[in-house]
Amino acid sequence: MSDRIPTSPAVSADRSAAARGRGPLVFGGIPEAEGWTLAPITPRDRVHFRVDRELPLDEFRRELPDGVTVTYDQGDGLYRVDGACGSGPVLADWVRAWCAGRGIGTVGLRAEAGVRRRAPRDLPPAYLDALCRHYLPVSLKRLQRNMSTLRLHLPDPDDLTQQVSEWILKAVGQYDETKGVPFGAFLATQLSKWVHDLGRNAHGRTAADTENKQQKAIAAFLAEHQRKPSEKELAAYMGQSVATLRRNSQTVATLNGLRNLQSLDGGPEGAEIMLPDTHEAPDEIMGEAEQTLLSHALTAACAPDPAARADQRAGQPNVLGWATWYLTTWGGRTKTQLSADLGTSVRNMNVHADRVERSLKQRLVELAD
């Protein structure tokens, strides 16, 4: 019979740190593992919802029932109302009635029971501040492998730092210290997931997941056979028909084409595009380079004319012209379909597309030279 005495998660974490050859981390004068016990994670019922127009958050907070809190995720436009366990259905009805009484429509309103969370503000301020300062550079170093993806969505270093700081606070709210996993390991796992979510939120869940599955399948085939798969081989490897693979490939191609485009008002003429040596590069690489050049030329053709005044049509980015050209050329859409989707006439689309055509012809001649 064992005479070992069960130890708390805090003591276990401290011993793990000692076994790795360093003392436990201390934040604000409090050992890391002990800090979590000061604000333990607790279960609650949560109501998630979005609205069709901005919610008067201050008024909403004032009228919430006692003991109920609300948080707002501005990036996702998602509101979360938290109450005691068992109150979820009642809170959902209350939120629905409150919004309806003010002419606000709710979208995707649902109640979730037994959500385990902590409020970061419940931790000692000095502890939370020191913890975030410690894990920010650690997280940025951990995300170096994902930096190409992150820069697509967060090109400004300050925006990237802010986003990673928000992710650390999100991890603090979700971390369950009773499971014996160190916070640093939990944070690293979540960071990889949240990087993937950036693509899902920006380009659509289906497109991002399709791209991820295809890239994983191609990498697995390459590791097994030391060559890229053919279309039929990839379809068989993924358990799909060739027709399904082609449709999905079109989705991925459109997604990558959108990523290649630069901002309409970001000075595309100042960008340098590196081309591979045509004698050394295989045909598929040259095809990708030509696609990028065309995307660049189209974006440049839709940019504001620097010689025009800001109040003139030529002084504004030609967004409708860009959408018409791109989606009918690479997106498989017709002008009639786009007209219905964008709520404008085909004639208006043609006017903007003609402006693009005149500029694009000149730029394609320059590319050919």
Disulfide bonds with the S-S distance in Angstrom:
none
